[in-house]
Amino acid sequence: MLLLFAGGLLAASCEKPAIDPGGNDDPTTDTTSTEEPGKDTTIVYALGVEPSLLYLLRSESTTLSWSFSPETPELADAPVWSSDDESVATVSPEGEVSAVSPGKTVIRLAAGDYSAECKVTVFMGDKKPEKAYIGDYYLSDGSILSQNSSRAEIGAMDVIGVVFCTDTSRMSGFEKKALWEKGIEPNGLVMSAKQAPEPLRWYYTDTYDFTLNEEEIGMPNIIVYDDPVATYRMANEDLNGYMYYNQIKELRAKELAAGYYQVFTYVAEFEESVPSPEISTGWYLPSNGQWFDILRGLAKGSVEENNLVPEGNEDFYWMQLGPLSTNINNILEPVKEHSEFIGSGMMFWTSSVASPSETRFISLDDNGFSCCYRYYKMEYMNVLCVLGF
């Protein structure tokens, strides 16, 4: 769930100046203590509001609390609450905050010379992230719209993705850490409602130079030679798409800027065109195991070890999984103005490499067929993004 930073006393603090009853204005004269000359005993008060971050659904309300540290100073007037934007949220004299309409505002508390604040977001959706289910819609402010909402409401919302996983054990430690550092409790994963407008190369240079082995920057080759089942197990547990994207950005920045890593360049461009909510990891390219979870969660395909069919020495596929593309498109259809359908037989890059010259990809179609093969990085395939929330 969203952490509300309830433990800290934040916002402004003021110093209570030492008073010289004799009117001595000489700054070299210590008037703060008569017991220990030369020791500064100025009291620094801090006014805090708890929580300092607040997320509300429409029509929801909650009461803020406040306190001074280390003690309450003498105040001429009682503390006063106010809202920067009452069209978003109002606050009562007792500190009760009531959501009015989606947006952001700041609730302020003034007490004499002291002040503190609480940043408030009123969500567009009808659920907070911790209440998400697979198939729910993910909105641009990070809130959730139930999949059971009316078509009119879904179409009117700024839907940027669909929840495909709420099992946090299927989130990598890198995603979780990124969220925890923002004060957010991890809840799941989202598939973008849009994909790249045209197929892209994973990596390419005019000289067909594949000497840049991503293993050198910590990206493992997802392959077990001569063992398709072991390769599947390795691929299924490969959940590190967020890490891979950041490794390319940070450790292959020169090559990325030169345009060699086309799929990762697209992710950065997608972030610009469809900004991710601040309470998320940001967009990245899904890894092999994360693509399996998209198939399981949204395409309703049982891509498991017990029904895979080996292909050659390292690859594998599945059959009779049902209408995979249609199952995803049925979810996207109510938001078709904001989304692009997945065509039957489309092949999508993962962020998981298989060798210096190959990367793993996933295909899906309406005949119940899905494969997980490796192919040359210089070939063209489709791309979509995911994020953690």
C-alpha positions as CSV (number, residue, x, y, z in Angstrom):
1,M,0.0,0.0,0.0
2,L,1.0,3.6,-0.3
3,L,3.2,4.7,2.6
4,L,2.1,7.9,4.1
5,F,5.3,8.9,5.9
6,A,3.5,9.0,9.2
7,G,6.6,8.9,11.3
8,G,8.4,12.1,10.5
9,L,7.8,15.7,11.6
10,L,8.3,17.6,8.3
11,A,7.9,21.1,6.9
12,A,9.1,24.4,8.3
13,S,10.7,25.0,11.6
14,C,11.5,28.2,13.4
15,E,13.9,29.3,16.0
16,K,12.6,30.8,19.2
17,P,15.1,33.7,19.7
18,A,16.8,34.3,23.0
19,I,15.4,37.2,24.9
20,D,17.6,39.8,26.7
21,P,15.4,41.3,29.4
22,G,17.9,44.1,29.8
23,G,17.7,45.1,26.2
24,N,21.4,44.3,25.5
25,D,21.8,44.2,21.7
26,D,25.4,43.2,21.8
27,P,25.6,40.1,19.6
28,T,28.7,38.9,21.5
29,T,26.8,38.7,24.7
30,D,25.3,35.3,25.5
31,T,21.8,35.6,26.9
32,T,20.6,32.1,26.3
33,S,21.6,30.6,29.6
34,T,22.7,31.8,33.1
35,E,23.7,28.3,34.2
36,E,26.3,27.5,31.5
37,P,27.8,30.7,30.0
38,G,28.8,30.2,26.4
39,K,26.4,27.3,25.8
40,D,23.7,27.9,23.2
41,T,20.4,26.6,24.6
42,T,18.1,28.1,21.9
43,I,15.1,25.8,21.5
44,V,14.3,24.9,17.9
45,Y,10.7,23.9,17.5
46,A,9.4,21.8,14.6
47,L,5.7,21.7,13.6
48,G,4.7,18.4,11.9
49,V,1.6,17.2,10.2
50,E,0.9,13.5,9.9
51,P,0.7,12.1,7.3
52,S,2.7,14.5,5.1
53,L,1.6,12.7,1.9
54,L,-2.1,11.7,1.4
55,Y,-3.9,9.9,-1.4
56,L,-7.6,10.0,-1.5
57,L,-10.4,8.6,-3.7
58,R,-13.2,10.8,-4.8
59,S,-15.5,11.7,-1.9
60,E,-13.1,10.1,0.6
61,S,-12.1,12.0,3.8
62,T,-9.6,11.6,6.6
63,T,-8.3,13.6,9.5
64,L,-4.8,14.9,9.8
65,S,-3.0,15.2,13.1
66,W,-0.3,17.7,14.2
67,S,2.3,18.1,16.9
68,F,5.3,20.2,17.9
69,S,8.7,18.9,18.8
70,P,10.2,19.0,21.3
71,E,7.3,20.7,23.1
72,T,4.5,23.0,22.3
73,P,5.5,26.7,22.4
74,E,3.2,29.4,23.7
75,L,0.9,30.4,20.9
76,A,-1.2,33.6,20.7
77,D,-3.7,32.0,18.3
78,A,-4.9,28.4,17.7
79,P,-3.5,26.6,14.6
80,V,-5.3,27.3,11.4
81,W,-5.8,24.8,8.5
82,S,-6.1,25.8,4.9
83,S,-6.2,24.2,1.4
84,D,-4.3,25.7,-1.6
85,D,-7.0,24.5,-3.9
86,E,-10.5,23.8,-2.5
87,S,-11.7,22.5,-5.8
88,V,-9.5,19.5,-5.2
89,A,-9.8,19.0,-1.4
90,T,-11.1,21.0,1.5
91,V,-10.0,20.9,5.2
92,S,-12.1,21.6,8.3
93,P,-10.9,23.6,11.3
94,E,-10.3,20.2,13.0
95,G,-8.0,19.0,10.2
96,E,-10.5,16.7,8.4
97,V,-9.5,16.6,4.7
98,S,-12.3,15.9,2.2
99,A,-11.7,15.0,-1.5
100,V,-13.6,17.1,-4.0
101,S,-12.3,16.2,-7.4
102,P,-9.2,14.6,-9.0
103,G,-6.0,16.6,-8.8
104,K,-3.3,17.8,-6.4
105,T,-3.3,20.4,-3.7
106,V,-1.4,21.2,-0.4
107,I,-3.1,21.3,3.0
108,R,-1.3,23.8,5.2
109,L,-1.3,24.3,9.0
110,A,-0.2,27.7,10.4
111,A,0.5,28.1,14.1
112,G,1.9,31.5,14.9
113,D,5.3,31.7,13.2
114,Y,5.3,28.0,12.5
115,S,3.9,26.1,9.5
116,A,3.7,22.6,8.1
117,E,2.0,20.9,5.1
118,C,0.5,17.8,3.7
119,K,0.6,17.1,0.0
120,V,-2.7,15.7,-1.2
121,T,-3.6,13.8,-4.4
122,V,-7.2,13.0,-5.2
123,F,-7.2,10.0,-7.5
124,M,-9.2,9.8,-10.7
125,G,-9.9,6.1,-10.3
126,D,-12.2,4.2,-8.0
127,K,-9.4,2.1,-6.4
128,K,-6.1,2.7,-4.7
129,P,-3.1,0.8,-6.1
130,E,-3.2,-1.8,-3.3
131,K,-6.7,-2.9,-4.3
132,A,-5.8,-3.6,-7.9
133,Y,-6.8,-6.9,-9.7
134,I,-5.4,-8.4,-12.9
135,G,-7.3,-6.8,-15.7
136,D,-8.0,-3.5,-14.0
137,Y,-7.1,-0.3,-15.8
138,Y,-4.1,1.8,-14.7
139,L,-4.6,5.6,-14.9
140,S,-2.1,8.4,-15.6
141,D,-2.2,9.5,-11.9
142,G,-1.3,6.0,-10.7
143,S,-4.8,5.1,-9.5
144,I,-6.9,2.1,-10.6
145,L,-10.2,1.9,-12.5
146,S,-12.1,-1.3,-12.0
147,Q,-12.4,-3.6,-15.0
148,N,-16.1,-3.7,-14.1
149,S,-16.6,0.0,-14.8
150,S,-18.9,1.0,-17.6
151,R,-17.5,1.3,-21.1
152,A,-18.3,5.0,-21.0
153,E,-16.3,5.6,-17.9
154,I,-13.4,3.6,-19.1
155,G,-13.4,5.5,-22.4
156,A,-13.5,8.8,-20.6
157,M,-10.5,8.1,-18.3
158,D,-6.8,8.6,-19.1
159,V,-6.0,4.9,-19.2
160,I,-2.3,4.3,-19.8
161,G,-2.1,0.6,-19.1
162,V,-3.6,-2.6,-17.7
163,V,-2.6,-4.5,-14.5
164,F,-1.2,-7.9,-15.5
165,C,0.4,-9.1,-12.2
166,T,-0.4,-8.5,-8.5
167,D,1.8,-11.2,-7.1
168,T,4.6,-9.2,-5.6
169,S,6.8,-12.3,-5.5
170,R,6.9,-11.9,-9.3
171,M,8.4,-8.4,-8.9
172,S,12.2,-8.1,-8.8
173,G,14.1,-6.7,-5.9
174,F,15.2,-3.8,-8.1
175,E,11.6,-2.7,-8.8
176,K,10.7,-3.0,-5.1
177,K,13.7,-1.0,-4.0
178,A,12.9,1.8,-6.5
179,L,9.4,2.0,-5.1
180,W,10.4,1.7,-1.4
181,E,12.8,4.6,-2.0
182,K,9.8,6.7,-3.0
183,G,7.9,5.6,0.1
184,I,5.6,3.3,-2.0
185,E,4.8,-0.3,-1.0
186,P,5.0,-2.5,-4.2
187,N,1.7,-3.7,-5.5
188,G,2.1,-5.2,-9.0
189,L,2.9,-4.7,-12.7
190,V,1.3,-2.9,-15.6
191,M,1.4,-3.4,-19.3
192,S,1.2,-0.3,-21.4
193,A,-1.9,0.3,-23.5
194,K,0.2,1.4,-26.4
195,Q,3.0,-0.3,-28.2
196,A,5.7,1.0,-30.6
197,P,4.1,2.2,-33.8
198,E,6.4,0.0,-35.9
199,P,8.8,-2.9,-35.3
200,L,12.3,-2.1,-34.1
201,R,15.7,-3.6,-33.9
202,W,16.9,-4.6,-30.5
203,Y,20.4,-3.6,-31.3
204,Y,22.0,-2.6,-34.6
205,T,25.1,-1.1,-36.1
206,D,25.9,-0.6,-39.8
207,T,29.0,-2.9,-39.4
208,Y,27.0,-5.7,-37.7
209,D,29.3,-5.4,-34.8
210,F,28.2,-7.6,-31.9
211,T,31.3,-7.4,-29.8
212,L,29.3,-5.5,-27.2
213,N,28.4,-8.5,-25.0
214,E,25.8,-7.4,-22.5
215,E,27.1,-10.0,-20.0
216,E,29.9,-7.6,-19.5
217,I,27.4,-5.2,-17.8
218,G,25.7,-7.8,-15.7
219,M,22.9,-9.0,-18.1
220,P,23.0,-12.8,-18.1
221,N,22.4,-14.9,-21.2
222,I,19.0,-16.6,-20.6
223,I,19.8,-19.9,-22.1
224,V,20.9,-23.4,-21.0
225,Y,22.4,-25.2,-24.0
226,D,20.9,-28.6,-24.9
227,D,18.1,-28.3,-22.4
228,P,14.9,-26.5,-23.3
229,V,13.2,-27.2,-20.0
230,A,16.1,-25.7,-18.0
231,T,16.0,-22.8,-20.4
232,Y,12.3,-22.3,-19.6
233,R,13.0,-22.4,-15.9
234,M,15.7,-19.8,-16.2
235,A,13.5,-17.6,-18.5
236,N,10.5,-17.9,-16.1
237,E,12.5,-16.6,-13.2
238,D,14.0,-13.8,-15.2
239,L,12.1,-10.8,-13.8
240,N,14.8,-8.2,-14.1
241,G,13.5,-6.0,-16.9
242,Y,13.8,-2.9,-14.8
243,M,17.4,-3.7,-13.9
244,Y,18.3,-4.4,-17.6
245,Y,16.9,-1.1,-18.8
246,N,18.9,0.8,-16.2
247,Q,22.0,-1.1,-17.0
248,I,21.7,-0.1,-20.6
249,K,21.0,3.5,-19.7
250,E,23.9,3.8,-17.3
251,L,26.5,1.4,-18.6
252,R,25.9,1.7,-22.3
253,A,25.0,5.3,-22.4
254,K,27.3,6.1,-25.3
255,E,25.9,3.3,-27.5
256,L,22.3,4.2,-26.5
257,A,22.9,7.9,-27.5
258,A,24.3,6.7,-30.8
259,G,21.1,4.8,-31.6
260,Y,22.4,1.3,-31.4
261,Y,19.9,0.1,-28.8
262,Q,16.7,1.0,-30.6
263,V,14.2,-0.7,-28.3
264,F,15.6,1.0,-25.2
265,T,15.6,4.4,-27.1
266,Y,11.9,3.8,-27.7
267,V,11.2,3.2,-24.0
268,A,12.7,6.6,-23.2
269,E,10.6,8.2,-26.0
270,F,7.5,6.5,-24.6
271,E,8.2,7.9,-21.2
272,E,8.2,11.4,-22.7
273,S,4.9,10.8,-24.6
274,V,3.1,8.8,-21.9
275,P,4.6,10.0,-18.6
276,S,4.6,7.4,-15.9
277,P,3.0,8.3,-12.5
278,E,5.4,9.5,-9.8
279,I,4.3,6.6,-7.7
280,S,5.6,4.0,-10.1
281,T,9.0,2.8,-11.3
282,G,8.7,4.4,-14.7
283,W,8.4,2.5,-18.0
284,Y,10.9,-0.2,-19.0
285,L,11.2,-3.2,-21.4
286,P,9.8,-6.4,-19.9
287,S,12.1,-9.3,-19.3
288,N,11.3,-12.9,-20.4
289,G,9.6,-13.9,-17.2
290,Q,7.5,-10.7,-17.1
291,W,6.3,-11.5,-20.6
292,F,5.2,-14.9,-19.4
293,D,3.2,-13.1,-16.7
294,I,1.5,-10.9,-19.3
295,L,0.5,-14.0,-21.2
296,R,-0.8,-15.6,-18.0
297,G,-2.6,-12.6,-16.6
298,L,-4.1,-10.9,-19.7
299,A,-3.9,-13.4,-22.5
300,K,-5.1,-16.2,-20.2
301,G,-2.5,-18.5,-21.6
302,S,-1.1,-21.4,-19.4
303,V,2.6,-21.0,-20.3
304,E,3.9,-23.5,-17.9
305,E,6.6,-26.2,-17.8
306,N,4.2,-29.1,-17.9
307,N,2.7,-28.2,-21.3
308,L,5.7,-26.7,-23.2
309,V,6.9,-28.4,-26.4
310,P,10.7,-28.4,-26.9
311,E,11.9,-26.7,-30.1
312,G,15.5,-27.6,-31.1
313,N,18.0,-27.8,-28.3
314,E,17.2,-24.6,-26.3
315,D,13.8,-23.1,-27.4
316,F,10.2,-24.1,-26.8
317,Y,6.6,-23.3,-27.5
318,W,3.0,-23.9,-26.4
319,M,-0.1,-24.9,-28.3
320,Q,-3.9,-24.9,-27.7
321,L,-3.8,-21.9,-25.3
322,G,-6.9,-20.3,-26.6
323,P,-7.4,-16.9,-28.4
324,L,-4.4,-15.1,-26.8
325,S,-4.5,-11.9,-28.9
326,T,-8.2,-11.6,-28.6
327,N,-8.2,-12.0,-24.8
328,I,-5.8,-9.0,-24.5
329,N,-7.6,-7.0,-27.1
330,N,-11.0,-7.5,-25.4
331,I,-9.5,-5.7,-22.4
332,L,-8.0,-2.9,-24.5
333,E,-11.1,-2.4,-26.6
334,P,-13.0,0.0,-24.3
335,V,-9.9,2.3,-24.3
336,K,-9.2,1.9,-28.0
337,E,-8.7,5.7,-28.4
338,H,-5.7,5.4,-26.1
339,S,-4.5,1.9,-27.1
340,E,-3.4,-0.2,-30.1
341,F,-4.5,-3.7,-30.6
342,I,-2.2,-6.7,-30.6
343,G,-2.4,-8.5,-33.9
344,S,-2.5,-12.3,-34.0
345,G,1.0,-13.7,-34.7
346,M,2.8,-10.6,-33.5
347,M,6.3,-11.1,-32.0
348,F,7.6,-9.0,-29.2
349,W,11.1,-8.4,-27.9
350,T,12.0,-9.1,-24.3
351,S,14.9,-7.3,-22.6
352,S,16.5,-10.7,-21.9
353,V,19.6,-11.5,-24.0
354,A,20.5,-15.1,-25.0
355,S,24.0,-14.5,-26.5
356,P,26.1,-11.6,-27.7
357,S,24.1,-11.7,-31.0
358,E,20.7,-12.9,-29.9
359,T,17.8,-11.8,-27.7
360,R,14.7,-13.7,-26.5
361,F,11.3,-12.9,-27.9
362,I,7.7,-13.9,-27.4
363,S,4.9,-14.5,-29.9
364,L,1.2,-15.0,-29.5
365,D,-1.7,-15.6,-31.8
366,D,-5.4,-16.5,-31.8
367,N,-4.7,-20.1,-32.7
368,G,-3.5,-20.8,-29.2
369,F,0.2,-20.8,-30.2
370,S,2.9,-19.0,-28.3
371,C,6.7,-19.4,-28.7
372,C,9.7,-18.3,-26.7
373,Y,12.7,-18.3,-29.1
374,R,15.9,-16.5,-29.5
375,Y,16.7,-14.4,-32.5
376,Y,19.3,-12.0,-33.9
377,K,19.2,-8.6,-32.3
378,M,19.4,-6.9,-35.7
379,E,16.0,-8.2,-36.7
380,Y,12.7,-6.2,-36.4
381,M,10.1,-7.1,-33.8
382,N,7.4,-5.3,-31.8
383,V,7.9,-3.5,-28.5
384,L,5.7,-2.6,-25.6
385,C,6.6,-1.3,-22.1
386,V,5.7,-2.2,-18.5
387,L,6.1,-0.5,-15.1
388,G,6.0,-1.5,-11.5
389,F,3.5,0.2,-9.1
